[in-house]
Amino acid sequence: MSTMGLIHTISDTDPNDWQYLSEGGATLVLSYRGAPDARFDGMVLRLKKIALCSPNDHSNEDHSERSSTIISDRRNNKGEDEDEDSSVSSIQCHNRIIRRLIPDRYLPRLSLIGTDPAWLSQLADLIQPSRPVLRRKKDAIDISAVQAILATDLTANESWSLEIKPKWGFLPSSTHLSPDTKAIKTRTCRYCMHSYLKSRNGEAAAVTFCPLDLYSGQEERVANALGALWDEWHGKAGHINNLKVFVGGKTLQAHDPASMVSLRHAMTNSSPSCTPSEKVDLRELFVTQLTAVLLSSRVLGIISELQRTLDPLDIEGLCSLWANRCADVSGDVLPTGPEPTLDDYEALIERYLTNRKSQDHDHPDVQNVWYYTMMSLLSGTFKDCSIIIRPTFFNSGAGSDEGQPNSGPEPVTIIDLDRKPIKKLRHWAKLDKEIIDAYRSSGLNKRCVDEARDV
């Protein structure tokens, strides 16, 4: 897989050619639906977003006006690392870092494309009604961007596909946990505790889903996790960020009867053992087909291993290491800068791949504090990534995990692998405490089973 250079611009297309597909915290994704064009067919456009300063103050302005009010602030407040175009940085990170940790077969193809502020502004206004209301209040397309990313459209077919955000796939080692948190953190997984906090605060969360079941590699537990995701997605009208379902490249609405008819048709057509019938239980089809795909793939094992081995200290241990370095146990000891460079990360990867099985993480040297800091940031990337699953490719035998050369695309692909900024560390430390305090006060004591953890 090779990354193409910047050879064309998005203004070669009409903004109406692009259809809103989905978005996350940092990126908005659109799929190409214009006239046949070899440059754009089967591709999605990934656009960076920026936070709105005061979303409640701009309810009567259109998107382009709201975006323009913060562009100058954004330029004035850039750090050194942000001077480099973020799209270029993302692709360089993909090529120099991510591809050393994940085989190419599980990654999308990426390329750069030029953008134009006027074109982006027009596009932003067109797609604004398609965006979730909460997203519209928080952020907007960065219409000042000069480049964006084209990527493989993993939903562009007439069958069905889905996006799962699997979240944290391990329980931390007890070595660096405080006496106050050890019993809780080694029994209940971070996601289950966080989903409780979200639910208590009135946010939609998949509270019955446990990532450790999904990562377990055991058929019954994987099926239970997928069933929980289905129930949460359907019961909360799709308002959870762990699961999105697509048919023919369009996002389905969980409570829309027409969407469910389309999904039933796509599911039964994609499974050789199914015959179209109104009596076929969609939940059962969903769980059965996806369990087979995930058990055949190495993807979740790869993600979980990277999360675990890149975060041997937990955020608590990292805070302690920084406190020892600073000879201070009070205040915010975690750094907010400078951002590690790609050269720094390349050196980290070389060291990680060489020494990950022999390094003594139980007794970390304070001289290695930056090494552990970058590891934690990189682990954060894999804790927040998503996977796209295309059951049709599995059922057709297009993909193979048996070590043989592939004759077609893989059914599972990892996406959303951008670097995390160093300022996230303090956010993670604060959130960690909030999650633990809330869960402790709840009186709950759920046991999440981490099959891979050494005990």
C-alpha positions as CSV (number, residue, x, y, z in Angstrom):
1,M,0.0,0.0,0.0
2,S,1.4,3.3,-1.0
3,T,0.2,6.9,-0.2
4,M,-0.4,9.0,-3.3
5,G,0.9,12.6,-3.5
6,L,-1.3,15.7,-3.8
7,I,-2.3,15.4,-7.5
8,H,-5.8,16.9,-7.7
9,T,-8.2,19.1,-5.8
10,I,-11.6,18.6,-4.3
11,S,-12.9,21.6,-6.2
12,D,-12.9,19.4,-9.3
13,T,-16.1,18.0,-7.9
14,D,-19.5,19.7,-7.0
15,P,-20.2,19.9,-3.3
16,N,-23.5,18.2,-4.0
17,D,-21.5,15.1,-5.1
18,W,-20.6,14.4,-1.5
19,Q,-23.0,12.7,1.0
20,Y,-22.7,12.9,4.7
21,L,-21.7,9.5,6.1
22,S,-20.5,9.9,9.8
23,E,-18.3,11.9,12.1
24,G,-16.3,11.6,15.3
25,G,-14.8,14.0,17.6
26,A,-12.1,15.3,15.2
27,T,-13.2,14.3,11.7
28,L,-16.2,14.4,9.5
29,V,-16.6,11.8,6.7
30,L,-18.4,12.1,3.4
31,S,-18.8,9.6,0.6
32,Y,-18.6,10.3,-3.1
33,R,-21.9,10.0,-4.9
34,G,-21.2,12.0,-8.1
35,A,-20.8,11.0,-11.7
36,P,-18.3,8.2,-12.4
37,D,-14.8,9.5,-11.8
38,A,-11.8,7.2,-11.4
39,R,-10.3,9.7,-8.9
40,F,-13.2,9.6,-6.5
41,D,-15.2,6.5,-7.1
42,G,-15.2,4.3,-4.0
43,M,-13.6,7.0,-1.9
44,V,-14.6,9.0,1.2
45,L,-13.4,12.5,2.1
46,R,-12.1,13.0,5.6
47,L,-12.4,16.6,6.8
48,K,-10.9,18.1,10.0
49,K,-13.2,19.8,12.4
50,I,-12.7,22.7,14.8
51,A,-14.5,23.5,18.0
52,L,-17.0,26.4,18.1
53,C,-16.2,29.0,20.6
54,S,-19.7,29.6,22.0
55,P,-22.1,27.3,20.2
56,N,-25.1,28.6,22.1
57,D,-24.5,32.1,20.9
58,H,-24.7,31.3,17.2
59,S,-28.0,29.7,16.7
60,N,-29.1,32.2,14.1
61,E,-26.0,32.2,12.0
62,D,-25.2,29.9,9.1
63,H,-22.3,27.5,9.2
64,S,-19.9,29.5,7.2
65,E,-20.4,32.6,9.4
66,R,-19.8,30.6,12.6
67,S,-16.7,28.9,11.2
68,S,-15.2,32.2,10.0
69,T,-15.5,33.7,13.5
70,I,-13.0,31.2,14.9
71,I,-10.6,30.8,12.1
72,S,-8.5,33.8,13.1
73,D,-8.4,32.6,16.7
74,R,-7.4,29.2,15.6
75,R,-4.4,30.6,13.6
76,N,-3.4,32.9,16.4
77,N,-3.4,30.1,19.0
78,K,-1.6,27.4,17.0
79,G,1.3,25.6,18.6
80,E,4.5,24.8,16.8
81,D,3.3,21.3,15.8
82,E,0.0,22.6,14.4
83,D,1.8,24.7,11.8
84,E,2.2,21.6,9.8
85,D,-1.0,20.8,7.9
86,S,-2.9,18.2,9.9
87,S,-3.8,16.1,6.9
88,V,-0.2,15.8,5.8
89,S,0.7,15.0,9.4
90,S,-2.0,12.3,9.5
91,I,-0.7,10.5,6.4
92,Q,2.9,10.7,7.5
93,C,1.9,9.2,10.8
94,H,0.0,6.5,9.0
95,N,3.0,5.6,6.8
96,R,5.8,6.0,9.4
97,I,4.2,4.8,12.6
98,I,0.9,3.0,12.2
99,R,2.0,0.7,9.3
100,R,4.9,-0.5,11.4
101,L,2.4,-1.8,14.0
102,I,-0.5,-3.0,11.9
103,P,-0.3,-5.0,8.7
104,D,-1.3,-3.1,5.6
105,R,-4.1,-5.6,4.9
106,Y,-6.1,-4.2,7.9
107,L,-5.6,-0.5,7.0
108,P,-7.4,1.7,4.4
109,R,-5.7,3.4,1.5
110,L,-5.0,7.1,2.1
111,S,-4.1,10.0,-0.2
112,L,-4.0,13.8,0.0
113,I,-6.3,16.2,-1.9
114,G,-6.3,19.9,-2.1
115,T,-9.2,21.9,-0.7
116,D,-10.6,25.4,-1.2
117,P,-12.3,27.6,1.5
118,A,-15.2,28.6,-0.7
119,W,-15.9,25.0,-1.7
120,L,-15.7,23.8,1.9
121,S,-18.0,26.6,3.0
122,Q,-20.6,25.6,0.5
123,L,-20.3,22.0,1.4
124,A,-20.6,22.7,5.1
125,D,-23.9,24.5,4.6
126,L,-25.2,21.7,2.4
127,I,-24.5,18.9,4.9
128,Q,-25.3,20.8,8.1
129,P,-28.9,19.4,8.3
130,S,-27.6,15.9,8.1
131,R,-25.3,16.3,11.1
132,P,-26.5,15.2,14.6
133,V,-27.8,18.2,16.6
134,L,-25.3,17.8,19.4
135,R,-22.4,17.8,16.9
136,R,-23.6,21.0,15.3
137,K,-23.5,22.7,18.6
138,K,-20.0,21.7,19.4
139,D,-17.9,21.9,16.2
140,A,-17.8,22.6,12.5
141,I,-15.8,21.8,9.4
142,D,-12.5,23.7,9.3
143,I,-13.0,25.7,6.1
144,S,-9.5,27.2,6.4
145,A,-7.9,23.8,5.7
146,V,-5.8,23.7,2.5
147,Q,-5.7,19.9,2.3
148,A,-7.9,16.9,3.2
149,I,-7.6,13.1,3.1
150,L,-9.2,10.7,0.6
151,A,-9.6,7.2,1.9
152,T,-11.1,3.9,0.8
153,D,-14.9,4.0,1.2
154,L,-15.4,0.8,3.2
155,T,-19.2,1.2,3.1
156,A,-19.5,1.8,-0.7
157,N,-21.4,-1.3,-1.9
158,E,-25.0,-2.4,-2.1
159,S,-24.7,-4.7,0.9
160,W,-24.4,-3.9,4.5
161,S,-21.4,-2.9,6.7
162,L,-20.9,-1.5,10.1
163,E,-18.6,0.5,12.2
164,I,-17.7,-0.6,15.8
165,K,-15.7,1.5,18.2
166,P,-14.4,-1.4,20.4
167,K,-12.8,0.8,23.1
168,W,-10.4,-0.5,25.8
169,G,-9.6,-4.2,25.6
170,F,-7.7,-4.9,28.8
171,L,-7.6,-4.5,32.6
172,P,-4.6,-2.7,33.9
173,S,-1.8,-4.3,35.9
174,S,-2.1,-3.7,39.6
175,T,1.6,-2.8,40.0
176,H,1.2,1.0,39.6
177,L,-2.3,1.5,41.0
178,S,-3.0,3.2,44.3
179,P,-4.6,1.2,47.2
180,D,-7.8,3.3,46.6
181,T,-8.2,2.2,43.0
182,K,-6.5,-1.2,42.7
183,A,-9.6,-3.3,43.7
184,I,-11.9,-1.4,41.4
185,K,-9.7,-1.1,38.3
186,T,-8.6,-4.7,38.3
187,R,-12.1,-6.0,38.5
188,T,-14.3,-3.6,36.4
189,C,-13.0,-2.4,33.0
190,R,-12.6,1.2,32.2
191,Y,-15.3,1.3,29.6
192,C,-18.0,-0.2,31.9
193,M,-17.2,2.3,34.6
194,H,-17.2,5.2,32.1
195,S,-20.5,4.1,30.6
196,Y,-22.0,4.2,34.1
197,L,-20.8,7.8,34.6
198,K,-22.1,8.8,31.2
199,S,-25.5,7.3,31.9
200,R,-25.7,8.9,35.3
201,N,-25.0,12.3,33.6
202,G,-27.8,11.8,31.1
203,E,-25.6,10.8,28.2
204,A,-26.5,7.9,25.8
205,A,-24.1,5.0,26.5
206,A,-24.0,1.3,25.7
207,V,-24.2,0.3,29.4
208,T,-24.8,-3.4,28.8
209,F,-21.8,-3.7,26.4
210,C,-18.4,-4.9,27.8
211,P,-15.4,-4.6,25.4
212,L,-13.6,-7.4,27.1
213,D,-16.3,-9.8,25.9
214,L,-15.8,-8.5,22.3
215,Y,-12.0,-8.9,22.6
216,S,-12.2,-12.3,24.3
217,G,-11.9,-14.5,21.3
218,Q,-14.6,-16.8,22.8
219,E,-17.6,-17.4,20.6
220,E,-20.2,-17.1,23.4
221,R,-18.7,-13.9,24.8
222,V,-18.2,-12.3,21.4
223,A,-21.9,-13.1,20.6
224,N,-23.0,-11.6,23.9
225,A,-21.0,-8.4,23.2
226,L,-22.5,-8.0,19.7
227,G,-26.0,-8.7,21.0
228,A,-25.5,-6.0,23.6
229,L,-24.4,-3.6,21.0
230,W,-27.4,-4.4,18.8
231,D,-29.8,-3.9,21.8
232,E,-28.2,-0.6,22.8
233,W,-28.2,0.7,19.2
234,H,-31.8,-0.3,18.6
235,G,-33.1,0.6,22.0
236,K,-31.4,4.1,22.0
237,A,-32.4,4.9,18.4
238,G,-28.8,4.7,17.2
239,H,-27.6,7.4,19.7
240,I,-24.5,5.5,20.9
241,N,-21.1,6.0,19.4
242,N,-20.0,2.4,19.6
243,L,-22.1,1.2,16.6
244,K,-23.1,2.6,13.2
245,V,-24.8,0.4,10.6
246,F,-24.7,1.1,6.8
247,V,-26.6,-0.3,3.8
248,G,-25.5,0.8,0.4
249,G,-23.3,3.5,1.9
250,K,-26.1,5.1,3.8
251,T,-26.3,5.3,7.6
252,L,-29.3,3.4,9.0
253,Q,-31.7,4.9,11.5
254,A,-32.4,2.3,14.2
255,H,-36.1,3.1,14.6
256,D,-36.9,3.7,10.9
257,P,-39.0,0.8,9.4
258,A,-37.6,1.4,5.9
259,S,-34.0,1.1,7.3
260,M,-34.8,-2.2,9.0
261,V,-36.3,-3.5,5.7
262,S,-33.2,-2.5,3.8
263,L,-31.0,-4.2,6.5
264,R,-33.0,-7.4,6.5
265,H,-32.7,-7.6,2.7
266,A,-28.9,-6.9,2.8
267,M,-28.3,-9.4,5.6
268,T,-30.2,-12.3,4.1
269,N,-28.6,-11.6,0.7
270,S,-25.1,-11.6,2.2
271,S,-25.4,-14.9,3.9
272,P,-25.5,-18.1,1.8
273,S,-27.4,-20.0,4.4
274,C,-30.2,-17.4,4.7
275,T,-33.4,-17.1,2.7
276,P,-35.3,-13.8,2.7
277,S,-38.1,-14.0,5.2
278,E,-40.0,-11.6,7.4
279,K,-39.7,-14.3,10.1
280,V,-35.9,-14.0,10.2
281,D,-34.8,-12.3,13.4
282,L,-32.5,-9.4,12.5
283,R,-30.7,-9.5,15.9
284,E,-29.9,-13.2,15.5
285,L,-28.6,-12.6,11.9
286,F,-26.5,-9.6,13.1
287,V,-24.9,-11.6,16.0
288,T,-24.4,-14.8,14.0
289,Q,-22.8,-13.2,10.9
290,L,-20.6,-10.8,12.8
291,T,-19.4,-13.3,15.4
292,A,-18.1,-15.5,12.6
293,V,-16.3,-12.6,11.0
294,L,-14.6,-11.4,14.2
295,L,-13.5,-14.8,15.3
296,S,-11.8,-15.4,12.0
297,S,-9.9,-12.1,12.1
298,R,-6.8,-11.0,14.0
299,V,-7.8,-7.4,14.2
300,L,-9.2,-7.2,17.7
301,G,-6.3,-9.2,19.1
302,I,-3.9,-6.7,17.4
303,I,-5.7,-3.7,18.8
304,S,-5.9,-5.1,22.3
305,E,-2.2,-6.1,22.4
306,L,-1.2,-2.6,21.3
307,Q,-3.4,-0.9,23.8
308,R,-2.1,-3.1,26.6
309,T,1.7,-3.1,25.8
310,L,1.8,0.6,25.1
311,D,0.2,1.4,28.4
312,P,2.0,-0.6,31.0
313,L,1.8,2.0,33.8
314,D,-1.8,3.2,33.6
315,I,-2.4,6.9,33.8
316,E,-1.8,6.6,37.6
317,G,1.7,5.2,37.1
318,L,2.5,7.8,34.5
319,C,1.5,10.6,36.9
320,S,3.7,9.0,39.6
321,L,6.7,8.8,37.3
322,W,6.3,12.5,36.3
323,A,5.9,13.4,40.0
324,N,9.2,11.6,40.8
325,R,10.9,13.4,37.9
326,C,9.6,16.8,39.2
327,A,10.3,15.9,42.8
328,D,6.7,17.0,43.4
329,V,3.6,15.0,44.3
330,S,1.2,17.9,44.1
331,G,-0.4,19.9,41.2
332,D,-0.5,18.9,37.6
333,V,2.8,17.2,36.9
334,L,1.8,15.9,33.4
335,P,3.2,17.9,30.5
336,T,1.2,19.9,28.1
337,G,4.1,20.3,25.6
338,P,6.1,20.1,23.4
339,E,4.4,17.7,21.1
340,P,6.5,14.6,20.2
341,T,7.6,14.7,16.6
342,L,7.2,11.9,14.1
343,D,11.0,11.3,14.4
344,D,10.4,10.9,18.2
345,Y,7.6,8.4,17.5
346,E,9.8,6.5,15.0
347,A,12.5,6.1,17.7
348,L,9.8,5.0,20.1
349,I,8.5,2.3,17.7
350,E,12.0,1.0,17.1
351,R,12.6,0.7,20.9
352,Y,9.1,-0.7,21.5
353,L,9.5,-3.4,18.8
354,T,12.9,-4.4,20.0
355,N,12.4,-4.4,23.8
356,R,8.7,-4.9,24.5
357,K,9.2,-8.5,25.8
358,S,12.2,-7.8,27.9
359,Q,11.7,-4.3,29.4
360,D,10.9,-4.1,33.2
361,H,7.8,-2.0,33.4
362,D,7.4,-2.9,37.1
363,H,10.3,-0.6,38.0
364,P,10.3,2.2,35.4
365,D,13.3,4.5,35.3
366,V,12.4,8.2,35.7
367,Q,14.9,8.8,32.9
368,N,12.5,7.1,30.6
369,V,9.5,9.3,31.4
370,W,9.2,10.7,27.9
371,Y,9.3,7.2,26.5
372,Y,6.4,6.2,28.7
373,T,4.6,9.4,27.9
374,M,4.7,8.8,24.2
375,M,3.7,5.2,24.7
376,S,0.6,6.4,26.6
377,L,-0.4,8.8,23.8
378,L,0.0,6.1,21.2
379,S,-2.0,3.6,23.3
380,G,-4.7,6.3,23.4
381,T,-4.9,6.2,19.6
382,F,-5.7,2.4,19.7
383,K,-8.1,2.8,22.6
384,D,-10.2,5.3,20.5
385,C,-9.9,3.7,17.0
386,S,-12.8,2.1,15.1
387,I,-13.2,-1.0,12.9
388,I,-15.3,-1.3,9.7
389,I,-16.7,-4.8,9.2
390,R,-18.0,-5.9,5.8
391,P,-19.6,-9.4,6.2
392,T,-20.1,-9.8,2.5
393,F,-16.4,-10.1,1.9
394,F,-16.1,-12.7,4.6
395,N,-19.0,-14.8,3.3
396,S,-17.6,-14.6,-0.3
397,G,-14.2,-15.8,0.9
398,A,-12.5,-12.6,-0.4
399,G,-10.4,-12.2,2.8
400,S,-8.2,-14.7,4.5
401,D,-6.4,-14.8,7.8
402,E,-4.6,-18.0,7.2
403,G,-1.3,-16.5,6.2
404,Q,-2.0,-16.9,2.5
405,P,-1.9,-14.1,-0.1
406,N,-5.2,-12.3,-0.3
407,S,-7.3,-12.3,-3.5
408,G,-9.6,-9.6,-2.3
409,P,-10.2,-7.0,0.4
410,E,-10.3,-8.0,4.1
411,P,-13.6,-8.0,5.9
412,V,-12.3,-6.0,8.9
413,T,-10.4,-2.7,8.6
414,I,-9.0,-0.4,11.3
415,I,-9.7,3.3,10.9
416,D,-9.5,6.6,12.9
417,L,-5.8,6.2,13.9
418,D,-4.7,9.8,14.3
419,R,-2.2,10.8,17.0
420,K,-3.4,12.2,20.3
421,P,-2.2,15.6,21.4
422,I,-0.1,15.7,24.6
423,K,-2.7,17.9,26.3
424,K,-4.9,14.8,26.4
425,L,-2.8,13.4,29.3
426,R,-4.2,15.8,31.9
427,H,-7.7,15.3,30.5
428,W,-7.3,11.5,30.9
429,A,-5.9,11.9,34.4
430,K,-8.8,14.1,35.5
431,L,-11.4,11.8,33.8
432,D,-9.9,8.7,35.3
433,K,-10.5,10.2,38.8
434,E,-14.0,11.2,38.0
435,I,-14.8,7.7,36.6
436,I,-13.4,5.9,39.7
437,D,-15.1,8.3,42.2
438,A,-18.5,7.9,40.4
439,Y,-18.3,4.1,40.1
440,R,-17.1,3.7,43.8
441,S,-20.1,5.8,45.0
442,S,-22.5,3.7,42.9
443,G,-22.0,0.6,45.0
444,L,-21.7,-1.5,41.8
445,N,-19.1,-4.2,41.5
446,K,-19.2,-5.7,38.1
447,R,-16.6,-8.3,37.2
448,C,-15.1,-7.9,33.7
449,V,-13.0,-10.9,32.6
450,D,-9.7,-10.1,30.8
451,E,-8.6,-13.5,29.4
452,A,-5.2,-12.2,28.3
453,R,-4.1,-10.5,31.5
454,D,-1.4,-12.2,33.5
455,V,-2.6,-13.0,37.0
